[in-house]
Amino acid sequence: MWNPTASTLMQVLLSMQSLVMTKDIIQSEPGMGHLHTQSVENQAYSAIVKYGNLAYAMIETLKNPPTEFKEIVFKHFALKKEKILQTVQKWISELPNLTEGLYNRIVNSHNSSVSYLFKQTPPRTLLLNLFEELETQPNTLPP
C-alpha cells in the first residue's frame, strides 16, 4: 500500500513491473482473470504487449528520450543491448501461430492504430521489423 511518507519510486516501479511483465498478462484485464497462460487469448494479447514494448517503450524512447533521462536511456541500452536483443529474439521464436481473426478481436478492443497494423501484417513480421530497427540503434552515448 502506498504511503507518501515512506514509500519509494522503486516500490511503484516494481509493482508496475510485476503487473505488466508476466506471462499471464491478459489476466490483469477486467473479466479475463479466468483465462490460463496457454490460452490463445493470453498468447495473442502477450504478442500485442510485446509489440508495444518494442515499438514504444524501447524504440520510441531511444529515438526521443525525455531530456532529463537522455543520458541514462542511452547508457542503459548501450550496456544491455545484447541481452535486450536476445530477449526480443526469444519473444519472436515463442510467438504462436494464431489466426489473424483472434489477434484482431483482441487488439480491436484496445488500440485502433495497433489493430490496423495487426490486420495488415502478421505479428511475427511486425516483431521482426521492430527487432531489425532496434538492432540498428546506436550502441553508445552520442558525442
OpenMM code with the backbone's topology and positions (N, CA, C; nanometers):
from openmm import Vec3, app, unit

residues = "MET TRP ASN PRO THR ALA SER THR LEU MET GLN VAL LEU LEU SER MET GLN SER LEU VAL MET THR LYS ASP ILE ILE GLN SER GLU PRO GLY MET GLY HIS LEU HIS THR GLN SER VAL GLU ASN GLN ALA TYR SER ALA ILE VAL LYS TYR GLY ASN LEU ALA TYR ALA MET ILE GLU THR LEU LYS ASN PRO PRO THR GLU PHE LYS GLU ILE VAL PHE LYS HIS PHE ALA LEU LYS LYS GLU LYS ILE LEU GLN THR VAL GLN LYS TRP ILE SER GLU LEU PRO ASN LEU THR GLU GLY LEU TYR ASN ARG ILE VAL ASN SER HIS ASN SER SER VAL SER TYR LEU PHE LYS GLN THR PRO PRO ARG THR LEU LEU LEU ASN LEU PHE GLU GLU LEU GLU THR GLN PRO ASN THR LEU PRO PRO".split()
positions = [
    Vec3(0.0847, -0.1174, 0.0000),
    Vec3(0.0000, 0.0000, 0.0000),
    Vec3(0.0895, 0.1241, 0.0000),
    Vec3(0.0557, 0.2220, -0.0792),
    Vec3(0.1327, 0.3457, -0.0923),
    Vec3(0.1218, 0.4292, 0.0342),
    Vec3(0.2361, 0.4739, 0.0823),
    Vec3(0.2425, 0.5633, 0.1968),
    Vec3(0.3321, 0.6794, 0.1556),
    Vec3(0.2774, 0.8005, 0.1381),
    Vec3(0.3551, 0.9130, 0.0867),
    Vec3(0.4783, 0.9475, 0.1700),
    Vec3(0.4788, 0.9125, 0.2961),
    Vec3(0.5951, 0.9453, 0.3795),
    Vec3(0.6999, 0.8355, 0.3810),
    Vec3(0.6642, 0.7130, 0.3410),
    Vec3(0.7608, 0.6027, 0.3497),
    Vec3(0.7833, 0.5287, 0.2174),
    Vec3(0.6892, 0.5338, 0.1254),
    Vec3(0.7007, 0.4590, 0.0002),
    Vec3(0.7991, 0.5262, -0.0952),
    Vec3(0.8559, 0.4431, -0.1822),
    Vec3(0.9561, 0.4944, -0.2761),
    Vec3(0.9116, 0.4733, -0.4199),
    Vec3(0.9761, 0.5446, -0.5101),
    Vec3(0.9506, 0.5274, -0.6527),
    Vec3(0.9844, 0.3843, -0.6946),
    Vec3(1.0871, 0.3267, -0.6359),
    Vec3(1.1251, 0.1894, -0.6675),
    Vec3(1.0103, 0.0929, -0.6388),
    Vec3(0.9383, 0.1140, -0.5285),
    Vec3(0.8241, 0.0290, -0.4966),
    Vec3(0.7158, 0.0408, -0.6039),
    Vec3(0.6919, 0.1607, -0.6506),
    Vec3(0.5916, 0.1831, -0.7544),
    Vec3(0.6334, 0.1120, -0.8824),
    Vec3(0.7581, 0.1284, -0.9232),
    Vec3(0.8061, 0.0673, -1.0465),
    Vec3(0.8043, -0.0853, -1.0383),
    Vec3(0.8438, -0.1402, -0.9263),
    Vec3(0.8405, -0.2857, -0.9107),
    Vec3(0.6971, -0.3391, -0.9123),
    Vec3(0.6049, -0.2651, -0.8532),
    Vec3(0.4644, -0.3054, -0.8566),
    Vec3(0.4109, -0.3050, -0.9992),
    Vec3(0.4441, -0.2009, -1.0733),
    Vec3(0.4002, -0.1938, -1.2129),
    Vec3(0.4612, -0.3081, -1.2937),
    Vec3(0.5885, -0.3335, -1.2734),
    Vec3(0.6566, -0.4401, -1.3462),
    Vec3(0.5917, -0.5755, -1.3170),
    Vec3(0.5583, -0.6002, -1.1927),
    Vec3(0.5006, -0.7298, -1.1572),
    Vec3(0.3608, -0.7474, -1.2167),
    Vec3(0.2910, -0.6387, -1.2443),
    Vec3(0.1585, -0.6476, -1.3050),
    Vec3(0.1650, -0.6624, -1.4565),
    Vec3(0.2665, -0.6036, -1.5187),
    Vec3(0.2726, -0.5978, -1.6643),
    Vec3(0.3672, -0.7010, -1.7237),
    Vec3(0.4802, -0.7233, -1.6628),
    Vec3(0.5807, -0.8113, -1.7208),
    Vec3(0.5640, -0.9536, -1.6673),
    Vec3(0.4575, -1.0175, -1.7103),
    Vec3(0.4255, -1.1518, -1.6655),
    Vec3(0.3721, -1.2315, -1.7836),
    Vec3(0.3810, -1.3619, -1.7769),
    Vec3(0.3272, -1.4462, -1.8846),
    Vec3(0.1745, -1.4493, -1.8818),
    Vec3(0.1162, -1.4096, -1.7714),
    Vec3(-0.0297, -1.4080, -1.7560),
    Vec3(-0.0831, -1.2662, -1.7706),
    Vec3(-0.0438, -1.1996, -1.8750),
    Vec3(-0.0739, -1.0571, -1.8921),
    Vec3(-0.2235, -1.0295, -1.9065),
    Vec3(-0.2943, -1.1122, -1.9791),
    Vec3(-0.4357, -1.0829, -2.0036),
    Vec3(-0.5196, -1.0976, -1.8764),
    Vec3(-0.4721, -1.1761, -1.7812),
    Vec3(-0.5470, -1.1963, -1.6580),
    Vec3(-0.5615, -1.0683, -1.5774),
    Vec3(-0.4791, -0.9676, -1.6051),
    Vec3(-0.4901, -0.8393, -1.5362),
    Vec3(-0.6006, -0.7520, -1.5946),
    Vec3(-0.6530, -0.7918, -1.7096),
    Vec3(-0.7603, -0.7156, -1.7730),
    Vec3(-0.8945, -0.7535, -1.7113),
    Vec3(-0.9856, -0.6576, -1.7000),
    Vec3(-1.1175, -0.6863, -1.6412),
    Vec3(-1.1890, -0.8002, -1.7147),
    Vec3(-1.2385, -0.8955, -1.6391),
    Vec3(-1.3149, -1.0064, -1.6950),
    Vec3(-1.2322, -1.1162, -1.7586),
    Vec3(-1.1002, -1.1071, -1.7494),
    Vec3(-1.0143, -1.2062, -1.8149),
    Vec3(-0.9373, -1.2928, -1.7163),
    Vec3(-0.9619, -1.2763, -1.5876),
    Vec3(-0.8874, -1.3486, -1.4853),
    Vec3(-0.9001, -1.4995, -1.4927),
    Vec3(-1.0028, -1.5504, -1.5597),
    Vec3(-1.0258, -1.6946, -1.5691),
    Vec3(-0.9393, -1.7626, -1.6751),
    Vec3(-0.8774, -1.6859, -1.7627),
    Vec3(-0.8000, -1.7445, -1.8726),
    Vec3(-0.6657, -1.7974, -1.8234),
    Vec3(-0.6200, -1.9047, -1.8852),
    Vec3(-0.4924, -1.9673, -1.8483),
    Vec3(-0.3785, -1.9102, -1.9322),
    Vec3(-0.2573, -1.9286, -1.8843),
    Vec3(-0.1377, -1.8807, -1.9537),
    Vec3(-0.1339, -1.9285, -2.0985),
    Vec3(-0.1699, -2.0531, -2.1221),
    Vec3(-0.1615, -2.1101, -2.2569),
    Vec3(-0.2857, -2.0846, -2.3427),
    Vec3(-0.3812, -2.0101, -2.2922),
    Vec3(-0.4995, -1.9800, -2.3733),
    Vec3(-0.4580, -1.8968, -2.4939),
    Vec3(-0.5293, -1.9158, -2.6040),
    Vec3(-0.4953, -1.8401, -2.7248),
    Vec3(-0.5135, -1.6906, -2.7023),
    Vec3(-0.6106, -1.6538, -2.6196),
    Vec3(-0.6321, -1.5119, -2.5916),
    Vec3(-0.5106, -1.4522, -2.5200),
    Vec3(-0.4565, -1.5239, -2.4230),
    Vec3(-0.3398, -1.4745, -2.3495),
    Vec3(-0.2181, -1.4684, -2.4408),
    Vec3(-0.2001, -1.5682, -2.5237),
    Vec3(-0.0859, -1.5695, -2.6148),
    Vec3(-0.0936, -1.4542, -2.7155),
    Vec3(-0.2128, -1.4302, -2.7680),
    Vec3(-0.2300, -1.3206, -2.8639),
    Vec3(-0.2087, -1.1861, -2.7957),
    Vec3(-0.2672, -1.1704, -2.6784),
    Vec3(-0.2531, -1.0441, -2.6054),
    Vec3(-0.1079, -1.0195, -2.5670),
    Vec3(-0.0377, -1.1246, -2.5297),
    Vec3(0.1041, -1.1143, -2.4956),
    Vec3(0.1852, -1.0634, -2.6155),
    Vec3(0.1532, -1.1120, -2.7345),
    Vec3(0.2228, -1.0654, -2.8549),
    Vec3(0.1980, -0.9162, -2.8778),
    Vec3(0.0768, -0.8730, -2.8512),
    Vec3(0.0423, -0.7315, -2.8673),
    Vec3(0.1195, -0.6459, -2.7670),
    Vec3(0.1290, -0.6922, -2.6435),
    Vec3(0.2035, -0.6190, -2.5400),
    Vec3(0.3514, -0.6131, -2.5757),
    Vec3(0.4059, -0.7219, -2.6260),
    Vec3(0.5471, -0.7242, -2.6660),
    Vec3(0.5711, -0.6270, -2.7810),
    Vec3(0.4772, -0.6215, -2.8740),
    Vec3(0.4873, -0.5240, -2.9825),
    Vec3(0.4950, -0.3821, -2.9256),
    Vec3(0.4068, -0.3509, -2.8325),
    Vec3(0.4056, -0.2182, -2.7708),
    Vec3(0.5339, -0.1885, -2.6961),
    Vec3(0.5864, -0.2879, -2.6258),
    Vec3(0.7130, -0.2690, -2.5555),
    Vec3(0.8251, -0.2353, -2.6531),
    Vec3(0.8299, -0.3074, -2.7633),
    Vec3(0.9344, -0.2817, -2.8635),
    Vec3(0.9160, -0.1457, -2.9301),
    Vec3(0.7965, -0.1220, -2.9795),
    Vec3(0.7713, -0.0007, -3.0585),
    Vec3(0.7790, 0.1269, -2.9757),
    Vec3(0.7197, 0.1238, -2.8583),
    Vec3(0.7062, 0.2473, -2.7817),
    Vec3(0.8043, 0.2583, -2.6648),
    Vec3(0.8108, 0.1554, -2.5819),
    Vec3(0.8968, 0.1641, -2.4641),
    Vec3(1.0452, 0.1600, -2.5006),
    Vec3(1.0797, 0.0883, -2.6079),
    Vec3(1.2210, 0.0801, -2.6453),
    Vec3(1.2573, 0.1746, -2.7592),
    Vec3(1.2049, 0.1480, -2.8775),
    Vec3(1.2484, 0.2227, -2.9965),
    Vec3(1.2119, 0.3703, -2.9870),
    Vec3(1.0877, 0.4001, -2.9525),
    Vec3(1.0468, 0.5409, -2.9434),
    Vec3(1.1247, 0.6146, -2.8352),
    Vec3(1.1517, 0.5467, -2.7238),
    Vec3(1.2295, 0.6103, -2.6166),
    Vec3(1.3732, 0.6335, -2.6606),
    Vec3(1.4300, 0.5425, -2.7380),
    Vec3(1.5657, 0.5635, -2.7899),
    Vec3(1.5702, 0.6783, -2.8915),
    Vec3(1.4655, 0.6901, -2.9713),
    Vec3(1.4611, 0.7977, -3.0719),
    Vec3(1.4335, 0.9336, -3.0088),
    Vec3(1.3487, 0.9350, -2.9079),
    Vec3(1.3069, 1.0602, -2.8447),
    Vec3(1.3076, 1.0474, -2.6932),
    Vec3(1.4247, 1.0308, -2.6327),
    Vec3(1.4262, 1.0141, -2.4875),
    Vec3(1.3871, 1.1423, -2.4159),
    Vec3(1.3248, 1.1301, -2.2990),
    Vec3(1.2962, 1.2501, -2.2203),
    Vec3(1.4287, 1.3209, -2.1910),
    Vec3(1.4322, 1.4493, -2.2070),
    Vec3(1.5553, 1.5267, -2.1914),
    Vec3(1.6287, 1.4943, -2.0623),
    Vec3(1.5554, 1.4874, -1.9534),
    Vec3(1.6165, 1.4634, -1.8224),
    Vec3(1.6774, 1.3244, -1.8091),
    Vec3(1.6322, 1.2302, -1.8917),
    Vec3(1.6790, 1.0926, -1.8810),
    Vec3(1.7580, 1.0462, -2.0036),
    Vec3(1.7879, 1.1372, -2.0937),
    Vec3(1.8520, 1.1002, -2.2198),
    Vec3(1.9815, 1.0217, -2.1983),
    Vec3(2.0677, 1.0707, -2.1139),
    Vec3(2.1950, 1.0033, -2.0899),
    Vec3(2.1735, 0.8646, -2.0293),
    Vec3(2.0794, 0.8549, -1.9371),
    Vec3(2.0512, 0.7267, -1.8722),
    Vec3(1.9934, 0.6267, -1.9723),
    Vec3(1.9024, 0.6722, -2.0575),
    Vec3(1.8414, 0.5851, -2.1579),
    Vec3(1.9494, 0.5287, -2.2504),
    Vec3(2.0345, 0.6159, -2.3036),
    Vec3(2.1379, 0.5703, -2.3959),
    Vec3(2.2388, 0.4789, -2.3269),
    Vec3(2.2756, 0.5122, -2.2062),
    Vec3(2.3731, 0.4313, -2.1326),
    Vec3(2.3153, 0.2927, -2.1030),
    Vec3(2.1904, 0.2888, -2.0589),
    Vec3(2.1262, 0.1605, -2.0292),
    Vec3(2.1246, 0.0727, -2.1541),
    Vec3(2.0810, 0.1292, -2.2666),
    Vec3(2.0735, 0.0494, -2.3882),
    Vec3(2.2124, 0.0065, -2.4343),
    Vec3(2.3103, 0.0936, -2.4221),
    Vec3(2.4471, 0.0579, -2.4615),
    Vec3(2.4977, -0.0600, -2.3781),
    Vec3(2.4681, -0.0593, -2.2493),
    Vec3(2.5151, -0.1657, -2.1607),
    Vec3(2.4364, -0.2959, -2.1774),
    Vec3(2.3075, -0.2851, -2.2083),
    Vec3(2.2188, -0.4020, -2.2092),
    Vec3(2.1726, -0.4443, -2.3490),
    Vec3(2.2258, -0.3828, -2.4526),
    Vec3(2.1746, -0.4060, -2.5876),
    Vec3(2.1718, -0.5543, -2.6250),
    Vec3(2.2799, -0.6263, -2.6033),
    Vec3(2.2846, -0.7674, -2.6428),
    Vec3(2.1802, -0.8502, -2.5683),
    Vec3(2.1646, -0.8275, -2.4397),
    Vec3(2.0646, -0.9004, -2.3609),
    Vec3(1.9228, -0.8652, -2.4078),
    Vec3(1.8998, -0.7389, -2.4368),
    Vec3(1.7684, -0.6954, -2.4865),
    Vec3(1.7382, -0.7634, -2.6192),
    Vec3(1.8360, -0.7649, -2.7093),
    Vec3(1.8155, -0.8274, -2.8408),
    Vec3(1.7912, -0.9781, -2.8263),
    Vec3(1.8605, -1.0436, -2.7353),
    Vec3(1.8374, -1.1862, -2.7113),
    Vec3(1.6948, -1.2099, -2.6616),
    Vec3(1.6493, -1.1245, -2.5720),
    Vec3(1.5132, -1.1372, -2.5194),
    Vec3(1.4108, -1.1205, -2.6307),
    Vec3(1.4320, -1.0214, -2.7168),
    Vec3(1.3380, -0.9979, -2.8271),
    Vec3(1.3393, -1.1157, -2.9244),
    Vec3(1.4571, -1.1717, -2.9518),
    Vec3(1.4642, -1.2906, -3.0376),
    Vec3(1.3854, -1.4068, -2.9771),
    Vec3(1.3938, -1.4205, -2.8468),
    Vec3(1.3181, -1.5250, -2.7777),
    Vec3(1.1682, -1.4997, -2.7922),
    Vec3(1.1267, -1.3737, -2.7745),
    Vec3(0.9856, -1.3396, -2.7923),
    Vec3(0.9374, -1.3829, -2.9301),
    Vec3(1.0168, -1.3519, -3.0323),
    Vec3(0.9774, -1.3831, -3.1701),
    Vec3(0.9700, -1.5341, -3.1896),
    Vec3(1.0684, -1.6067, -3.1374),
    Vec3(1.0686, -1.7531, -3.1539),
    Vec3(0.9518, -1.8185, -3.0812),
    Vec3(0.9020, -1.7563, -2.9767),
    Vec3(0.7916, -1.8127, -2.8985),
    Vec3(0.6535, -1.7689, -2.9476),
    Vec3(0.6483, -1.6828, -3.0482),
    Vec3(0.5178, -1.6379, -3.0974),
    Vec3(0.4374, -1.7560, -3.1491),
    Vec3(0.3166, -1.7711, -3.1024),
    Vec3(0.2332, -1.8812, -3.1525),
    Vec3(0.1790, -1.8488, -3.2912),
    Vec3(0.1423, -1.9509, -3.3646),
    Vec3(0.0785, -1.9316, -3.4947),
    Vec3(-0.0723, -1.9281, -3.4725),
    Vec3(-0.1195, -1.8112, -3.4382),
    Vec3(-0.2620, -1.7942, -3.4116),
    Vec3(-0.3287, -1.7310, -3.5329),
    Vec3(-0.4579, -1.7475, -3.5411),
    Vec3(-0.5298, -1.6917, -3.6547),
    Vec3(-0.5343, -1.5397, -3.6459),
    Vec3(-0.5336, -1.4781, -3.7610),
    Vec3(-0.5389, -1.3319, -3.7681),
    Vec3(-0.6641, -1.2787, -3.6996),
    Vec3(-0.7761, -1.3486, -3.7137),
    Vec3(-0.9009, -1.3028, -3.6541),
    Vec3(-0.8928, -1.2892, -3.5034),
    Vec3(-0.8210, -1.3800, -3.4390),
    Vec3(-0.8067, -1.3727, -3.2938),
    Vec3(-0.7290, -1.2487, -3.2537),
    Vec3(-0.6185, -1.2216, -3.3221),
    Vec3(-0.5420, -1.1007, -3.2919),
    Vec3(-0.6296, -0.9776, -3.3115),
    Vec3(-0.7032, -0.9762, -3.4199),
    Vec3(-0.7875, -0.8599, -3.4493),
    Vec3(-0.8922, -0.8380, -3.3419),
    Vec3(-0.9560, -0.9450, -3.2960),
    Vec3(-1.0596, -0.9314, -3.1928),
    Vec3(-1.0014, -0.8747, -3.0639),
    Vec3(-0.8856, -0.9243, -3.0251),
    Vec3(-0.8242, -0.8786, -2.9005),
    Vec3(-0.7711, -0.7369, -2.9147),
    Vec3(-0.7062, -0.7072, -3.0258),
    Vec3(-0.6482, -0.5745, -3.0449),
    Vec3(-0.7566, -0.4697, -3.0627),
    Vec3(-0.8630, -0.5011, -3.1331),
    Vec3(-0.9694, -0.4041, -3.1589),
    Vec3(-1.0224, -0.3411, -3.0319),
    Vec3(-1.0235, -0.4168, -2.9250),
    Vec3(-1.0795, -0.3636, -2.8015),
    Vec3(-0.9809, -0.2766, -2.7254),
    Vec3(-0.8606, -0.2542, -2.7792),
    Vec3(-0.7598, -0.1791, -2.7061),
    Vec3(-0.7066, -0.0557, -2.7786),
    Vec3(-0.6650, -0.0704, -2.9016),
    Vec3(-0.5947, 0.0383, -2.9680),
    Vec3(-0.6179, 0.0293, -3.1178),
    Vec3(-0.6838, 0.1285, -3.1746),
    Vec3(-0.7205, 0.1203, -3.3159),
    Vec3(-0.6003, 0.1250, -3.4091),
    Vec3(-0.4950, 0.2009, -3.3753),
    Vec3(-0.3791, 0.2072, -3.4656),
    Vec3(-0.3024, 0.0755, -3.4651),
    Vec3(-0.2904, 0.0118, -3.3480),
    Vec3(-0.2252, -0.1196, -3.3421),
    Vec3(-0.3139, -0.2232, -3.4101),
    Vec3(-0.4446, -0.2102, -3.3933),
    Vec3(-0.5373, -0.3007, -3.4595),
    Vec3(-0.5158, -0.2981, -3.6100),
    Vec3(-0.5022, -0.1804, -3.6655),
    Vec3(-0.4793, -0.1668, -3.8096),
    Vec3(-0.3515, -0.2389, -3.8503),
    Vec3(-0.2426, -0.2199, -3.7743),
    Vec3(-0.1159, -0.2861, -3.8054),
    Vec3(-0.1300, -0.4378, -3.8028),
    Vec3(-0.1948, -0.4902, -3.6987),
    Vec3(-0.2097, -0.6351, -3.6859),
    Vec3(-0.3016, -0.6918, -3.7935),
    Vec3(-0.3919, -0.6115, -3.8468),
    Vec3(-0.4777, -0.6574, -3.9568),
    Vec3(-0.4007, -0.6610, -4.0886),
    Vec3(-0.3048, -0.5706, -4.1041),
    Vec3(-0.2301, -0.5593, -4.2294),
    Vec3(-0.1089, -0.6526, -4.2376),
    Vec3(-0.0476, -0.6836, -4.1235),
    Vec3(0.0795, -0.7547, -4.1224),
    Vec3(0.0783, -0.8616, -4.0135),
    Vec3(0.1273, -0.9817, -4.0452),
    Vec3(0.1331, -1.0866, -3.9418),
    Vec3(0.2188, -1.0415, -3.8230),
    Vec3(0.1795, -1.0785, -3.7012),
    Vec3(0.2532, -1.0374, -3.5812),
    Vec3(0.4018, -1.0714, -3.5854),
    Vec3(0.4375, -1.1885, -3.6371),
    Vec3(0.5789, -1.2263, -3.6441),
    Vec3(0.6564, -1.1265, -3.7299),
    Vec3(0.5991, -1.0858, -3.8397),
    Vec3(0.6639, -0.9883, -3.9280),
    Vec3(0.6775, -0.8536, -3.8584),
    Vec3(0.5728, -0.8121, -3.7875),
    Vec3(0.5789, -0.6854, -3.7142),
    Vec3(0.6938, -0.6859, -3.6131),
    Vec3(0.7042, -0.7935, -3.5352),
    Vec3(0.8101, -0.8008, -3.4345),
    Vec3(0.9485, -0.8137, -3.4982),
    Vec3(0.9582, -0.8870, -3.6079),
    Vec3(1.0879, -0.8968, -3.6781),
    Vec3(1.1318, -0.7603, -3.7297),
    Vec3(1.0392, -0.6836, -3.7850),
    Vec3(1.0720, -0.5491, -3.8337),
    Vec3(1.1203, -0.4599, -3.7195),
    Vec3(1.0527, -0.4684, -3.6055),
    Vec3(1.0942, -0.3885, -3.4898),
    Vec3(1.2290, -0.4361, -3.4353),
    Vec3(1.2518, -0.5664, -3.4383),
    Vec3(1.3807, -0.6203, -3.3950),
    Vec3(1.4930, -0.5611, -3.4807),
    Vec3(1.4742, -0.5610, -3.6115),
    Vec3(1.5755, -0.5049, -3.7022),
    Vec3(1.5992, -0.3570, -3.6734),
    Vec3(1.4928, -0.2837, -3.6471),
    Vec3(1.5071, -0.1416, -3.6150),
    Vec3(1.5809, -0.1230, -3.4821),
    Vec3(1.5466, -0.2023, -3.3836),
    Vec3(1.6124, -0.1948, -3.2532),
    Vec3(1.7602, -0.2308, -3.2656),
    Vec3(1.7897, -0.3286, -3.3482),
    Vec3(1.9267, -0.3744, -3.3678),
    Vec3(2.0169, -0.2646, -3.4242),
    Vec3(1.9587, -0.1730, -3.5005),
    Vec3(2.0373, -0.0668, -3.5642),
    Vec3(2.0529, 0.0577, -3.4768),
    Vec3(1.9894, 0.0572, -3.3588),
    Vec3(2.0023, 0.1719, -3.2699),
    Vec3(2.1455, 0.1816, -3.2204),
    Vec3(2.1931, 0.3022, -3.1907),
    Vec3(2.3326, 0.3206, -3.1500),
    Vec3(2.3692, 0.2414, -3.0243),
    Vec3(2.4967, 0.1978, -3.0211),
    Vec3(2.5472, 0.1223, -2.9069),
    Vec3(2.5982, 0.2116, -2.7947),
    Vec3(2.6301, 0.3336, -2.8262),
    Vec3(2.6950, 0.4197, -2.7282),
    Vec3(2.6243, 0.5529, -2.7158),
    Vec3(2.6626, 0.6246, -2.6152),
    Vec3(2.6086, 0.7596, -2.5981),
    Vec3(2.6499, 0.8461, -2.7166),
    Vec3(2.5624, 0.9357, -2.7585),
    Vec3(2.6007, 1.0269, -2.8658),
    Vec3(2.7129, 1.1199, -2.8184),
    Vec3(2.7942, 1.1744, -2.9127),
    Vec3(2.9038, 1.2635, -2.8721),
    Vec3(2.8560, 1.3885, -2.8016),
] * unit.nanometer
topology = app.Topology()
chain = topology.addChain("A")
for resn in residues:
    res = topology.addResidue(resn, chain)
    for name in ("N", "CA", "C"):
        topology.addAtom(name, app.Element.getBySymbol(name[0]), res)
